[in-house]
């Protein structure tokens, strides 16, 4: 008997996950990936240049405590803008389209990152970062929905993992830019952030709206023209944030927003202060000031080697173990690694070895959101739901950056970061109530 081509000795040989994916589906993933790369780069630029930028803008009052305090305020405003942008443009993407929203949001975050170079006071920088964040938040929801609705059901998890890897790539770009251009000043770093605006030409020329979204739009148009009961028509064409809290979706919304809150609180409350923490450690060790930018860049790269591994690992782990167990692993690892990384080491070389482990868990958890959140909602409100969950908790999580800035003026930075790491216990509790979506089709 001749066995099938994929079968040997009674066993079926697993087909590589990328087989059967069309060229257009790869194009969509590539475009969304690039959007997220520059999204991440623009987000990271501020963390990298925080110290020199505020040292100049605060002038004579630029003490370590002052930089911690005003840096925390700007981080908090950035997170609030990110949250508002994610919610607002999530709704816009459900009505006007994923591709159109992608173009608008990329333009917003690119142009206003560049305008940050014009800042003359700390509050100028805060305003520019707030508007930048509106675009960054909106771009996340549009990109995640675009990939989820375009790629095959069985390969969605792997595609989302690749998409999230863009965040690590953006970190690397920001670190490289700082390494080679940081010597020219922080304003030059912000000017680099304008470049992603050029990508909107590619998006407009090559990417169409997903068929799933077009079908929903067609239903909405028919509902407007058909003679139906007013309440039926309203149900078809009116979607709002209230819909997310109706009985059939309330559990998904609360669980998704809770998990996102925990992840963002931990990231921006502690991990994204890595450049500042490393810089302070190097200054304490009397490192050559000319080498500070290079060593800080190495630290950011080290963190993101682990982050990249975490992003790419989340999809396969979620497909094998389930979404909830994988989120639990990331929360537990983050809870352990934050104090280990920030509180214990007193040597730069030791920190470089620990940062990849921290990045795997603390950043890797974000690899689950482009997989999990789109799976919680039907097409008509997918970006509204995913955008709300990923960003509503961000408003509360803004308190993490503010708390870190506040604690930084009273205790050692390592102790502050370790304290904030307790938030991951809350994440493990939220998972007890989160629905499992492994193996289920994307809701229509």
C-alpha positions, 0 to 999 in steps of 0.5 A, spaced: 500 500 500 502 506 498 502 512 503 499 519 501 505 524 500 504 527 507 504 520 511 509 515 513 508 509 517 501 511 519 503 518 521 501 524 518 507 529 517 505 536 519 505 541 514 509 548 515 504 553 517 506 558 512 504 553 506 497 555 503 498 562 504 497 567 498 501 572 496 496 577 498 495 575 505 503 575 505 502 583 503 497 584 508 501 581 513 507 585 511 504 592 511 501 591 517 508 589 520 511 595 517 506 599 520 507 596 527 515 597 526 514 604 526 509 604 531 514 601 536 520 605 533 516 612 535 514 609 541 521 607 543 524 614 541 522 617 547 524 612 552 531 612 549 532 620 549 528 621 555 534 623 559 537 628 555 531 631 552 528 633 559 535 635 561 535 640 556 527 642 556 527 643 564 534 647 564 536 649 571 531 644 574 533 638 571 535 634 577 534 626 577 528 627 581 525 632 576 526 628 570 523 622 573 517 626 575 516 630 569 518 624 565 512 620 568 507 625 567 509 625 559 509 617 559 502 618 563 499 623 558 502 618 552 498 612 555 492 616 555 492 619 548 494 611 546 488 609 549 483 614 547 486 613 540 485 606 540 478 606 542 476 612 537 479 609 531 477 602 533 470 605 532 472 609 526 475 602 523 468 599 523 465 604 519 470 607 515 474 601 513 481 598 516 485 600 510 483 607 511 484 608 518 491 605 517 493 610 513 490 616 517 493 613 524 500 612 520 500 619 518 498 622 525 503 618 529 509 620 524 508 627 523 507 628 530 513 624 532 517 629 528 514 635 531 516 633 537 523 636 535 520 643 535 519 642 543 521 648 547 518 646 554 517 639 557 509 641 556 510 642 548 513 635 548 507 632 552 502 635 547 506 632 541 507 625 545 499 625 546 497 627 539 502 621 537 499 616 541 492 617 538 495 615 532 499 609 535 493 607 539 488 607 532 493 603 528 494 597 533 486 596 532 486 597 525 492 592 523 490 587 528 483 586 525 486 587 518 490 581 519 485 577 523 480 578 517 485 576 511 489 570 514 486 563 514 483 561 520 488 555 522 494 560 521 491 566 524 495 565 531 502 564 527 500 570 523 499 574 529 505 572 532 509 575 526 505 581 527 507 582 534 514 581 532 514 588 529 514 591 536 521 588 537 523 590 530 521 597 532 525 597 539 531 595 535 530 600 530 530 606 535 536 603 539 540 603 532 538 610 531 540 612 538 547 608 537 548 612 530 545 618 531 544 619 538 550 624 538 547 629 534 542 630 539 535 628 541 531 632 536 534 629 530 531 622 533 524 625 533 525 627 526 527 620 524 520 619 526 517 622 520 519 617 515 513 612 516 509 617 513 512 615 506 509 608 508 502 610 507 503 610 499 504 603 499 498 602 503 493 606 499 496 602 493 496 595 495 491 594 500 484 593 500 478 592 505 477 585 508 472 581 505 469 580 511 468 587 513 465 589 506 460 583 507 458 587 513 458 594 510 453 591 505 448 588 510 448 595 513 447 598 506 441 593 505 438 594 512 438 602 510 434 601 504 430 595 506 423 596 510 424 593 516 422 594 523 426 600 526 429 596 532 431 591 527 434 596 523 438 600 529 440 593 531 444 592 524 446 599 523 448 602 530 454 599 534 457 603 540 461 602 546 454 600 549 454 593 545 461 591 548 457 590 555 451 587 553 450 580 556 453 576 550 459 580 550 460 583 557 465 577 560 469 578 553 470 585 554 472 585 562 477 579 561 480 582 555 481 589 558 483 587 564 489 583 561 491 589 557 491 593 563 495 588 567 500 588 561 501 595 559 501 597 567 507 592 567 510 595 561 510 602 562 510 602 569 517 598 569 520 595 563 520 601 559 524 605 564 530 600 562 534 606 558 533 610 564 535 605 569 541 603 565 543 610 564 543 611 572 547 604 573 552 606 568 553 613 571 554 610 578 559 606 575 563 612 572 562 610 565 565 614 560 559 619 558 561 618 550 559 611 551 553 612 555 548 612 548 551 606 546 551 602 552 543 604 553 542 601 546 545 595 547 541 594 553 534 596 549 537 591 544 538 585 549 531 586 552 528 586 545 532 579 543 527 576 549 521 580 547 522 578 539 522 570 542 516 571 546 512 574 541 514 569 536 513 563 541 506 566 544 502 563 537 505 556 537 504 556 545 497 558 544 495 553 539 498 548 543 496 549 550 490 554 549 490 562 550 489 562 557 495 558 559 499 562 555 497 568 558 498 565 565 505 563 563 507 570 561 504 573 567 508 569 572 514 570 568 514 577 569 512 577 576 518 573 577 523 577 572 521 584 574 525 584 581 530 579 579 532 584 573 531 591 576 532 590 584 538 585 585 543 586 580 548 592 581 553 590 575 551 592 567 553 585 564 549 582 569 543 586 567 544 585 560 544 577 561 537 578 565 534 583 560 532 578 555 529 573 560 525 579 562 523 581 555 520 574 553 515 574 559 514 582 560 514 584 552 512 577 550 505 577 553 503 582 548 504 577 542 497 574 545 493 580 544 492 580 536 491 573 537 486 573 542 482 580 542 479 579 535 477 572 536 472 575 542 468 579 537 464 579 531 466 582 525 461 588 525 464 590 532 471 587 531 476 593 531 471 597 536 472 591 541 479 589 540 481 597 540 477 598 547 480 592 550 487 593 548 486 601 550 481 602 555 485 599 561 491 603 558 488 609 561 488 606 568 495 603 566 497 610 565 497 610 573 503 606 572 508 611 569 506 616 574 507 611 580 513 610 577 515 617 576 512 618 583 516 612 587 522 614 583 523 621 587 522 617 594 525 610 593 531 606 588 528 605 581 529 598 582 525 597 588 519 602 584 520 597 578 519 591 583 513 594 587 509 595 580 511 588 578 505 585 583 500 587 578 501 581 574 498 577 580 492 581 578 493 578 571 493 571 573 486 572 577 483 575 571 485 569 567 480 565 571 474 569 568 477 569 561 474 565 555 478 560 552 478 561 544 483 556 542 480 552 536 474 556 535 472 560 528 473 567 528 466 570 529 462 573 524 
